[in-house]
Amino acid sequence: MSIAELSRRIGLSKSPTQSRLRRLESEGVITGYQALLDPIRMGLDHVTFVEVRLTDTREKALGAFNAAVRLVPEIEQAHLIAGKFDYLLKVRTSSMRDYRKVLAEAISTLPHVAATSTYVAMEAVKEPSGSGVSDDPNEG
């Protein structure tokens, strides 16, 4: 978004808008800028959430699992969870067939995995902009 558009949206002139933007960047509130890709237009509309239970939850085991997860491109998000399982993964693929392959060849072989449970998303109701979810409430 241009400075002019941002200024218009927040109701300030360009100069104070630029000053505030630079301050937010220098203070680390704004950490960077990125291009947002539409995964649905890229053919990646199959989303699953995977609960993962580990055999070992000591720091060394968690570190090994975390490092391995970062190498699997289909794992879009990974969160350490306090609950009945250890991790919740968001996995994005093009189909159930592709997901089954990722589960068998990547997720199940991650360090210390004891068990997994898969939940297939039927519809994204709310996601960050650029994620293929329409802002139109009549669409979907």
Secondary structure, 3 states (H helix, E strand, C coil): CCHHHHHHHHCCCHHHHHHHHHHHHHCCCCCCCCCCCCCCCCCCCEEEEEEEEECCCCHHHHHHHHHHHCCCCCEEEEEECCCCCCEEEEEEECCHHHHHHHHHHHHCCCCCEEEEEEEECCCCCCCCCCCCCCCCCCCC
